[in-house]
Amino acid sequence: MSARLPLLLRGLRRPGRPPGPPLRPPTPARASGGGGGGCGGGEGLLGQRRLRDAQVGSSRGQGSRAPPVRGSIVREVIQNSKEVLSLLQEKNPTFKPVLAIIQAGDDNMMQEINQNLAEEAGLNITHICLPPDSSEDEIIDEILKINEDTRVHGLALQISESSFSNKVLNALKPEKDVDGVTDINLGRLVRGDAHECYVSPVARAVIELLEKSGVNLDGKKILIIGAHGSLEAALQCLFQRRGSMTMTSQWKTPHLQSKLLESDIVVLGSPKPEEIPLSWIQPGTTVLNCSHDFLSGKLGCGSLGVHFNGLIAEDDVSLLAAALRIQNMVSSGRRWLREQQHARWRLHCLKLQPLSPVPSDLEISRAQTPKAVDVLAKEIGLLADEIEIYGKSKAKVRLSLLERLKDQADGKYVLVAGITPTPLGEGKSTVTVGLVQALTAHLNINSFACLRQPSQGPTFGVKGGAAGGGYAQVIPMEEFNLHLTGDIHAITAANNLLAAAIDTRILHENTQTDKKLGINKTDPSALTEEEVSKFARLNIDPSTITWQRVLDTNDRFLRKMTIGQAPTEKGYSRQAQFDIAVASEIMAVLALTDSLADMKERLGRMVVASDKDGQPVTAEDLGVTGALTVLMKDAIKPNLMQTLEGTPVFVHAGPFANIAHGNSSVLADKIALKLVGQEGFVVTEAGFGADIGMEKFFNIKCRASGLVPNAVVLVATVRALKMHGGGPSVTAGVPLKREYTEENIQLVADGCCNLQKQIQIAQLFGVPVIVALNVFKTDTRAEIDLVCELAKRAGAFDAVPCYHWSIGGKGTVELARAVREAASKGSRFRFLYDVQLPIVEKIRTIAQAVYGAKDIELSPEAQSKIDRYTQQGFGNLPICMAKTHLSLSHQPDKKGVPRDFILPISDVRASIGAGFIYPLVGTMSTMPGLPTRPCFYDIDLDTETEQVKGLF
């Protein structure tokens, strides 16, 4: 290699940079011991190269005239790359592509070339240095690490010829293969899709140099000697595309001399053996040396050093190839950025074949084969390292996605709520799923459903699962309804660990002296007795403990119990209770947090009791925050599943709406809003009626997240409206009375008062309302038309009958269009109350404005709790009312729109970690009971097929 290459490199350096050794890589390189080789120390080797090149040059003789270096071509490529990158960085200021080079050997000249060209273009570069004798598996291990590193946008291999096995080459991700060596990139090139692949920089350099030298390739005879694999294939393809007649040959091939004699252009893919005389190459032949050994920095024995007419020297090829690799890197970065921006998903939707009569939910679910969850993840823009797969059909999504997409505009945000339901439920989950199926599978609009995880309590109790139903459900429904990825189990474990810590602390403080408790200080003896007591003792007042144990089963006999009766507890017994697991404050924390750090902080500030001086005692005071965070570290990641039509669903968190805030997680919504893009939709569901789930969504969840809803879908059924109009009671497991299965216009008309009230509640928050009438097969056209007409009169933006249960997303296309139109109008969202109001006034505002109560009535215990929380500094939190979902009032049997009632507040609790005050209305229980005939009677397992039976 001649001395002109370093001179050109110096010419390419930025103005003002002093000459000297190459800069260290901007990102740290992983170094491995290599027996005196490795990366670095290039200046000494460079001096050896100059000496050797000078000696080769002197052997050329007077007739060898070296052509000028094609430095202008290199400068043009680098300048173009720099300009393109600058344009990309105008819109993405923090973006800087990173090229990783895995090097197994002791060459450092190529390291300097790569470093200088990358620096000039504005890229970052990192070298991973391996010993020269690294095995195939060791090289592949490094490749796989780089594949999954989202900070790296391109990967090149600088390894020996013998290491370039198919296994090594195809370990590279095609999208990071900037040298174009993988089968996928070569296949696209051969097929003619050069714009969709990376082309070998070496092959491109050969073509560029020939064409820039004025060589017309059309009709020329090209001989490629000693090339192998991807380089040989790329050269053949590029030459043939330009009309050349291409031959390939190895150095030991018979009749090589005759082939050389008839060739116009010779391309050397490997060093010329000494036994091949130079005289075989005719004067006037254009010769290029692009041997891999040379490009790896090793001058092979017998490399050509004489000039023929029109010869293009090997250093021209190597330098231009390095520049073209940089150009490929910029293209890789541009593609990566484009993938991060909003784009309509290339989603493969699953086809439905609805049957009539509609089979059971379980039969429908099993009749559809879900896509592999990693395929779904890729379709919606998730990277491989952003998901953690659980089986074939569900995965957790890592929160790092939010950082990657932080500059992405959010999509439209739609809430699905409902009227006051019957005990059977009116189909909010089904409407949510049907709506996103319509948006994505039928209108080609990116959309995400965000649902809560079902509790085992209702699944085995009275309600059944919550995966939707009919041809609008999440699949596989058994996995959705049973365990999922264990989030509720994690909450149960964390909650009960904290409960155990409370009682254990009380026991030890009451039975041990201060000196036996242990103090985590450098010099405990330096503390006074008063300081020791203050440091070691929390002095919890047992009568103020609000933290209960939880269980994810409906068990009425745990609503009140006595704990601590064993002799080992030394008489320290007290009354306590179990709540349903989803009522745990840790569930509320999970649903409202926005990061792992935020969750840890919220868990630490959860108030579990007061001390004997009336001050709050927290989980952090008990020293259990870190342990709780460890138990919850995986639960914080949203769960990815899919609908029957293959559209994406996030299932995350599952607080009940009557005894908690009743909404899925903020994190799931935020991630989904980024993934759908600015024109997409995220449809999230709030539990029970609009007076409960929707009110808490607006006043609690939207405050915590900062997200602004664009529209509300209010679900109604003719069945529920008839109940509110005076129809007979509806009981789970009991056949419906004839009033519900036959046309009854009067009952429907009378019951629409509840629908009108719920529309008005939504309007209090300034959000447009679309009524979705979930149609049952017994509903008549007259009943359907009446409901839609009265809904519009009450102020709904639109009212649409929906048939998703019987035919899937196709049955909610009109609803999807109405939602899209309403969301485009923009909302005037506002909160119902100012959090700075006193606790009592906030409770009264909800009772009067939302429920329609005349006033509220506080029990002495409730008033005492309010006074305590206000004194402790918690008075400025929003309110989460625990109230029956079966009526606007506190009395479940009061249907329609109850009036002039006094709302009794029996107790008030504080969920400080979650961030709300928690009043209990009337006799509200936080542990549901099992009915006379629970759902578990029907649930069984086929031991031959391991299939669940009777879940629905």
N, C-alpha and C positions, 0 to 999 in steps of 0.2 A: 504494500500500500504506500503510495507516494506521500511526500510531506504536504502536498497541496490540500489533502483532506482536513488536517488540523487547521490549516490556514482558512479554509472555507468556514469551518466551524466557528473560528474566531470572528469571521465576518458576519456570521449569523447572530452572534451574541448581542444582547441589548446594549445600546450606547451607555458608556460610562462604567460598564463592568470591567474590572481589571483582569488581565490574563492570569492564569493560574490553574490549579487543579479543579476538577468539576465540583460543583456544589453537592452537598448531601441531598438525598431525596427529601422532598417536602413532607412526605408521610413516612413514618419509621419503617424500615425494612426488617423482615425477620431474617436474622443471620444464623447460619449453621457453620460449625467448624469444618473446614475442607482440606486439611493437610497442606497448608501453605498457599492455597488458591483463594477462592472467595471473591467478594466484590470489593473494590477499592484499590488504591495504589496504582491507578492507571497511568500516571505520568511516566513512571519508569518503563512500563511496557511500551508506552507510546514512543519513547526514545529508541527502544529496540526496533520497533516497527519502522521508524524513519531510517535507521541505519540499514535495515534489511531492504527496504524499498529503494534506497539510494543505490545499493549494490545491484538490485535487479535492473534498475533503470540504466546503470552503466553498461550492462551487458547487451543492451538493445542495439547499440552501434549507431553510426551516423545516419543510417537510413530510417531509424525509428523516430518518427515525429509524433509526440504526444499531443492529442487534441486538447483544446481547452476544456476545463471541467464544466459540466452542465450546471454550474451553481445557480444560474438564473432560473432554471426549472425548479430547483429545490426551494429557492427563495419565493418563487411564485406560489408553490404549494403551501408553504408555511404561512405566507402572508394571507392567502385565502382562508386557511384554517383559523388564523388569528382573527380575521374580520368576522367570520361566521360565528365564532365563539363569543366575540364582543357583542354581536347582535343578540345572541341568546342570553347573555348576562345582563343586557339592558332590562329585560323583563324578569330575570331571575338573578338578582345581584349576588346571591351566595353560591351560585352554581359554579363548580369548577371540576371538570371531568378528571378522573384518576385512571391512569394506565398502570397496570401491574405487570411486571416482567418476571417470570420465574426463570432463574438462571442456574444451570447446573454446570459449573466449570469455572475456570480462572481468568476468563477474558474480561477486560475492563474497558477496552477501546470502544466496544459497542455500547457499553454503559454510558460512556461520556457522550457518544453521538446521540443516543436516545435522550439523555438528560438535557443536553443543550437545545435540541430541536423542540422538546416538550416545553422547556422554559420559554423559548422564543414564541411559541404558539399560545402560551398561557395555560398549559395543562399542569397537573400534578403527576408525578411519576414515582413509583416505588418498586424497588428490586427485592425479590425474595431469593436469597442466595443459598443454594444447596451445594453439597460436596459433589465433585465431578462423578463420583461413583454411585450417585443416588439411584435407588432401585425404581422400577416402574411404579410400584405402589406408593413410594414416598413422594414421587412427583405428582401422582394422582391425588394424594391427600392434600397437597398444597393447592392444586387446581380446584378441588371441591370447596376448600375454604374460601377461595377468591370468588367462586361461583355464587356463594351465599352472602358475600359481603356487598351490601347495597351501596357502599361508598365507592366501589370500584366499578367503572363502566367499560373497561376493556382489559383483555388479558392476552399476553403474548408469551411464547415459549422460546427461550434461548438455551437449547439443550443439544446434545450430540445427535447425529443422524440415527444412531442405533436406538435412541430412546423414543423416536417418533413412531410408536406403534399405534395401531387403530384404537386400542384401548385408551391410550393416553390422549390422543387427539380428540376422540369423541367424548371424553370426560368434560371438555370445555362446553360451557353454555354457548349455543350458537349466537345469541345476542351479544356476547362479550368477546367472541372470536374475531378480533380485529385483523388477524392474519389470514382469515378465510380458509382454515385447514380442516374444519369439521365436515362430515358428510353432508349435513344439511345445507351449509353454505355452498359447498361445491355442487350439490344437486340443483340448487336454485340457479347457480351460474350456468350450468349446462342446459337447464330448462329455458333459459333466456330471461330469468327474473333478476338481472344484475342489480336493479334498484332496490330489491328486497333482501340483498345479502351483502356480505363483506367479501371483496375479491382480494386475492393474494397481493400484497403490496409489491413483492418481488416480481411477479408476473406483470403487474401493471407498470412497474418501473421499466421493464424490458420494452414493452410496447410504447410507452411514453418517450423513451430515449430514442428509439428507432424513428418514430414519427416526427419528433422534434429535430432530428438530424436530417430530415427530408427524405427518408426512405419510404417509398410507396410499397406497401405490403401486398397489395392486390396482385395475385398471380405469382408471387415469389415462392421459391422452394425453401422451406425452413427445416433445419435439422436440429432437433433437441437431443443432446447427448448426456447420458448419465443422470438425468433427472428422475425423481421418484415421486410417487404418491400425489399429494395435493398440488405441488409445484408443477409437475408434469401435466396433470389434468387441466390446471388453470391456464398454463401456457398454450396447450393445444386448443382449448376453447377460444381464447382471445385471438389467437392467430387465425383460426378458421372463420371467426366472425368478420375478419377483415379480408377475407378472400384468399388467404395464403394456403399453399399446399404443404401440409405439415407431416414430417416423419419424426419418429422417435427411435432412439437407439441407445444401447449401453456401450461402454467403452470396449468390451470384449466381443462385440457382435461381429460375425464374419462380414466381409465386404464393407467394412466401415470406411475404407479409403475411397471406394467408388461413390459412396453416399456423400462423403465430404466434397468430392470433386464436383458433384452436380448441384450442390447447395449454394443458394445465394446468401443465406444467413445461417450462422451456426450459433446455437445457445448452449453454453456449457453449464450443466446442472450439477456437476461435481468435478473435483480436481482431475486434470489430465494425467493419466499414468505416464511415467517416464518413457515406457517403451513405445508410446505413440509419438512418432516424429512430427515436428511442426510442419514439415514439407508436405504433409497430407492436406493441409489447408491451403487452398489456392490464394495467391494475391488477388485483392479486389473483393474477397469475401468479408462480409461484416460479421464480426465475432463479439459475442457478449459472454461474460463470465458471471454467473449468478449462483455459483455452487453454494450449497448450504454450509459446508465447512468454512468457506470464506465469510459468509454472512454471520456465522456464529463466532467469528473472530479468529478462526484458525486457518492460516494459509497452508493449503495442502501441498503435497509434493508435486512439483511439475506444473504449478499454476502458470497460466500463460502470462508472459511478460513481454511479448513482442507485439508490435503494431502492424496490422495489415491495413489495407486501404479501407477506411471507414470503420475501423475497430472502435468499439465503445468500451472503455476500461471498466474493470470490476468495481473500482471504488465509486464510479458514477452510479452503477446499479445499486450498490449497498446504501449509499447516502440518500438517493431518491426513494428507495424502498422504505427507509426509516421515516422520511418525510410523509410518504403516502400512508404509512401506518398511523402517523399523527392525524392525517386527514380522516382516516377511518374512525379514529378515536372521537373526533369532533362529531362525526355522523352518529356514532353510538350514543354520545351524550345528547344529541338533538333528538334521537329516537326515544331515549329514556325520558327526557322532559315531555315529549309529546304524549307518552303513555301516562305521565302523571296528570296531565290536563284532562278536563272533561272530554269524554268521547262517548258516543253511543256504544253501549256494550255489544260485543259480538256473542250474544247469549244464545246458546242452543236450548230453546224451550222444548219442554216435553209435551207431546200430543195427548189429548184426552179423548176417550171414546165412551161418553156417558151412556149408561144403561138406564132403562125404565122398566119397572120401578127402580128407584135408586137403592143400591145395595147398602149394607152397613158401612160405617166409616172405616172399620178395620179391613173389610173386604176391598174397599176402594183403595186404601193405602197400599195394601199388599199387591194389588193389580198393577201398580205403577212402579217401575224400577228407577230409583233416584240416580242422578249423576254422581260420579265420584266427587267427593267434596273438594278435592284439590283441583279438579277440572272446573267446578263452579267458581272457586276462588280466583283462578286465573282469568276466567271470563269476565269477572267484575273488577279486575285490576289489582288484585292482591298479589304480592310477591311471595315466592316460595318460603322465605324466612319470616313471613308475617303471619303464618298460620301454624297451629299445632293440631295435628289430625288425631281424632278419637274415633277409631274404627273407619268404616268406609263412607259414612254419610253425615258426619258432624265434625266440627273443628272449632278450636278457639282462635280468636284473632288477637294478635299482640297490639299493645297500645302504641308501639313505635310507629304504626301507620299514621297516627294523628300528626306526628312531627313531620313525616314525609309529605303529607298532604296539607300542611298548615296554611299554605297560600292558595289552596283550591277554594273556589266559591262554593257556598252551601247550596243545596237544592231546596225545593219547597217542602214545608213542614206541615203535615196534616194529622189531626187527631181524630180518632174514632171513639165516640162516646155513645150513650144510649138513653132511652127513656127509663123510668122506673120499671125494673123487670119483674117477670114472674119468677118463682123458684126454679124454673126450667132454663132460664137465660134466654136472651132474645137474639143471640148470634153476632155479637160485636167482633169476636175473633174470626168468625166465618166471613163477615163483611170485609174485615181488614185484609184477609188472605185473598178473597175474591177480587177486591179492588186492585191489589198489586198484580195479581195475575192478569187482570184486564189491561192495566197500564203497560206492563212490560211485554206480555206474550201476545197481546192483540193490538195495542197502539204503538208498540216499539218505543216506549219511553222508559228510561232507567227508573226503577223503583225498588224500594226496600220495605219489607214489613218488619216492624219491631214489636215483638210480643214478650209477655212475661212467661217465666217458667212455671208450669203447673205445680201446685203443692200436692203431695201424696194424700193429704187429708181429704180434699174433695174428690180426688181420683178414686179412692177406695170408699168414700163416704156417700154423698148424695148427688153431686153434680156430674161426676165423670171427669174426663180430661178436658183440655183447653187448646187442642190443636186445630180448632176450626171444625168443619164437618162437611159431609157430602163430598162434592167435587171442588171444595175450597178449603184445603187443610194443609198442614205441615206434615211432611213425611221424613223418615218413617215415624208414624204416630206413636208406636210403642216406645221408641227411644225418647221421643219428645216428652211423653207423659211419665216415664219411669226412670228416675235417676238422672237422665241426660248426662252431663259431665261431672256431676257431684257437687254443684255449687251449693245446693240447699244443705247437703251433708256437711260441707265446710262451715257454713253459717251455724248449724246446730252445734258442731264441735267447738267453734270459737265462743259462741254464746255461753255454753255450759262450762267451758274452761273459766270464763270470767265469773260465772255464778259460784263455782267451786272456790275461786280465789277469794271472793268476798267472805264466805262463811269460814273458810280456813283462817283468814286473817283475824276475824273476830275471835275465834277459838284460841289461837295462839296468843293474841294480845291479852285475853282474859285469864290465861293459865300460865303465862311465863312472865318473868321479870324482864325489865328493860335490858339488863346485861346479857340475857340469854338469847335475845332476839337476833343479835348479829347486826353490825353496822358497816356499811360499805364505805368506810373513810380511811384515809391514810393513818390518822392518829386518833382513834376513838377516845383514848384517855384524855384528850384535850377538851372534850365536850363536857359542859356542866350537866347536872342531873336533869335540869329543865330542858336543855338542848337535846339530850339523849331521848327524853320522853317525846318531845315534839317531833324529832326526826323519825323515831322508830314506830310511833303509834299513830294510827289514823283515827282512833276513837269513833268508829262507825256506830251510829245509833241504829240498832236493828229495826226499830219501828219505822224508819224512814227508807228502808231498802225498797227500791223500785225495780231492780233487775231480777227477772224471773228466769227460770230454766225453760227450755223449749223442746218440743218434739214435733216432728212432721206427721203426726197422726191425730185424727179427731178422737180425743179421749176425755169425755166429760168428767170422769172421776179424778182427774188431775187439776180441776179448776180451783180446788182448795185442799190443802193437805198440811201436815205437820212434819217438819224435817228435824233431824238431829236427835232422834229418840234412842239411838244405840248407846250403850254404856260408855263407849269410847269418846263420845261427844260431851261427856261430863255435865249433862244437864242443860247444855246450851241449845235448846230446841226453840223453834219459832214457826209460825204459820207462813206458808209460802204457796206458790201455785206454779203450774206449767202454762205457757202460752203455745199457740201453734208456731212452728219455726218461722214461717214467713212474716209473723208479727214482730220478730226480733228487731231491735234497733239496728243490729248489724245488717239485716236485709235492707233496711232503709238507707243505711250508709252506703251499701253497695250500689243501690239504685241511684243515689244522688252524687256520688263522687265523680271527679273528672281526671284523677290520676292516682298512681300508687302512693305518691307522697301525700296527696290530699286525703286518701283513705286512711293512711296511718295516723295522720293528724286528727281526723274525725274519730277514729277508734279510740285514740288516747283521751279525747275530751268527753267521751260518753260519761254521763253522770249516773252513778249506780245507787247513791244514797247521800245522806248528809251526816256530818259528824255531830258530836254532842253540843257543839257550839253553833250549829245551824249552817255550817259551810259545806259546799258540795264536795263529794268524794268521787273521783274519776277513775277510769281504767288506768290512766297513767300513774295516778297515786298508788295503785295496787301493783305497779311494775309489770303489767301484763300486755302492754301495747305491742311490743315487738313480737311476742308469741302469737297474738291475734292476727297480726299482719302476715306472719308466716303461714298461718292456716288459711288465709284469704288470698294469698299471692296469685293463685291460679283462677280463683273464682272471679276476680276483677276483669278477666278477659271475656268479652262477649262470645256467645256460641253461634256459629254459622250453620244454618240448615237450609232447606229449600221447600217450596210449595209443590203441589202436585204437578204444576206446569213448569217446574224447574227454575222458578225465579227465587232470588235470595231472601233469606229471613234471618234476622238476629233474634235469638231467644236469650234474654238476660234479665236476671232479678225477677222476683215474683211477689212483691208485697200485696196483701189483700187491700181492697179499696175501702171496705167498711171498717177495718181496724188498723189500717196503715194508709199510705198515700196512694197505693193502687196503680203504679205506673212502672213500666220497664225502665231500664237504666239510661241515664244521661249519656254514658259512654257509648252505648249501642247507637243511640240516636245521632250523636256527633260523628261517629265514624261513618255511619250510613249516609249522612248528609254530605260528607266529603266524597264518598264513593259514587253517589248517583250523579254528581256534577250539578251545575247551575240550573239546568233545565229538567233535572230529575225530581222525583218525589220520594219522601220518607213518610210512611204511614204508620203511626204508632197508636196503640190502644190504651185507653184508660178504663179501669174497672167499674162495673155496675153503672148506675145512672149518672147523668150529667151533673146532678146535685152533689155527687160524691167524687167519683174519679176525675171528671173534667175540672171541677172546682179546684181539686188538689193539684192537678196537672198545671193549671194556670198559676195558682198562688204559691205553690211550693216548687214544683219541678222547673218551671220556666224561670223563677227567681234564681234557683241554684245554677241553671245551665246558661242563662243569658240568651237562650234561643227564643225566637218569636214565631208563633204559629201563623200559618197562612189561611187555614180553613178548618172547620169542624164538620165531621160526618156524624149525624145523629141517627142511630139505628132504632127503628121501631118495628113492631109486628102487630098485625091485626089481633092476634091472640092477646097480647098484653093490653092493647087499647080496649078490647072488650072487657077485660078484668077491671080496668080503671073506670069503665062505664057502668059498673054494677054487676058484672057477670059473677058466677059462682067462683069460689076459691079454687086455685090451681095448686095441686100437690104433686111433688115428684113421686113417680112410681104408680100413680093412680090415673086411670084413663080420663081423658078430658070429657067434660059434659057437652051435651049437644049444642049449647050456645056457642061453643068454640069451633065446632066442626060444620055448622050450617050458617048460611048468611043471616046476619043480624045487623042491619044498617044503624039502628038506633043505638045499640050498645057501642058500636064503633064511633059514632058521632059524639056520644056522651063521653067516651073515654079519651077523645082527642084533647081534652083539657090538660091531661098530663103531658102530651106531646107539645102543646102550645107553651106550657110553663117551662119545659126544658129548653125550647128554642129561645125563650126570653132570658133564661139563665146564661146561655151562650152569648147572647147579645150584650149582656152586662160587661163582657170582656172585649167587645168590639171586633169579634171575629165572625166572618160570614159562615152561615150554617147551611149544609145540604142534608136533607133528610133521605136516608136510605131505608126504604120499606123492604124488609126481609120477607119475601113472599113464601107462604106455605101452600101446599097443594089444595088445601081446603078453602083458601081465600078466594073470593069471587071478584070479578072485574069491578062491580059496583063498589065493593068495600075498598078495593085498591084505589080507585079513582077518587073516592071520597077522602081518604087519608091524604093523598097527594095534594088535593085542592085545599083542604083545611091547613095543611102545613105551609103552603105558599101564602095563604091569607095571614098566617101568624107571623110572617116575616122571614121564612126560609128563603135562601137564595134559589133553591130548586128542591124538588122532591121527586125521587126516582124509584120505581119498583125494581127489585134486584132478584135475579134467578141463579145466582152463583152456586147455591147448594145443589141444584139439579143438573147444571151444565158447565159449571166452572167459570173462569174469567170472562168467557163470551157473554155470560148472563149479567155482567156488571159493567159492560163497555159504556153504557149511557151514564152510569154513575161516574165512571172515570172521566168522561168528557165534562160532566158538570163540575167535578172537583177541579179539573184543570182550568176551567173557565173562572171559577170562583177564586182560586188561588192567584190567578193573574190580575185580579182586581186590587189586591193588596188589602191588608187588614189594618184596623186602627186599634191594635191590641193595647189593653190597659189592665192593671191589677185591680182587684176589688177593694183592697184596703191598703193603707200605709202601715208598714210593719212597726213604725214608731208609736202607733196607738197602743193604749193599755191592753193587756191580754183580754180583759172582760169585754172591751169594746170591739175587739176583733172577732171574738166569739159571737157577740150580738149581731154584728154586721152580717156574718155568714148565715146565722139563724133567720134573720129577717129578710135579707135580700135574696138569698138562695132558697131556703126551705119554705119561706112564707110564714114563719112563726110570728106571734105577737110580741113575745119577749123570751128571755131565758131565765132560768131559776138555778142558782148554784147551791149545791149541798155545802154544809159546813166544811167537809173534808176538801171539796173542790176549791172553796174560797181560801182555805188555809194553804193549799198547795200553790195557788196563784200568788198569794202574798209571799210565800217562800221563794218561788222562782223569780218574782220581780225583785225581791231583796238581793238575790244572788246574781242579778244582772242579766237574766234571760228573758226579760219582758219584751224585747224587740224582735222576737222570732215569729215566723208565720204560724198559722194554726192548722193542725191536722185532726179533723173531727172524726171520732169513731162512732158511727151511727148505722142503724139498720139500712140495708140497701133496698128493702121491700116497700118503703114508703118515703115520701118527702119529709114526713114527720119522724118522731122517735117510736111510733107505734106501727108495727109491721102490717096490721090489718087495716090501716087507714089508707085507702087507695085514692086515685084521682089526684086532686089538689086540696089537701087538708088546709083549713084556715083557722085563725084565731086560737092557735094552741100555744101553750107555754113549753119551751124546750128545756127539759131538766138536764143539768150537767152534774153527774154523780161523782165524777173524779176527774183529776187532771194530772197528766204525767208529762215529763219533759224528756224529749229525745234530743239532747244537746249535740251529740256527735252528728246525727242526721241533720239537725238544724231546724226543729220545729217543736211547738207545744202541742200536747196530745190529749184533748178533752174527751172523756167517755160520756156518751149521751145515754141517759136512761139505764137500762139493765144490760147494756152491750157487753158481750163476753168476748174475751181474746183467745178462747179455746173452744172451737166448735165441737159439737157432739155428733155421734153417729145416729142415723135415722133408724126406724124400725126394721127396714130392709136395706142395709147398705149395699153399695155397688160391689163390694168384694164377694158377695154371694155368686156373682156371675163370672168372676175372673178366675182363670185356671191356666195351666201350662200343659201343652201336649208334649209328653216326655219323649216321644219318638222324633218329632220334628223340631222341638224346642220353641214352638210358636205360642205366643200368648193368645188366649181365647177369652172372649167376653168382656174385653176392655171397653167396648161400646156396644 
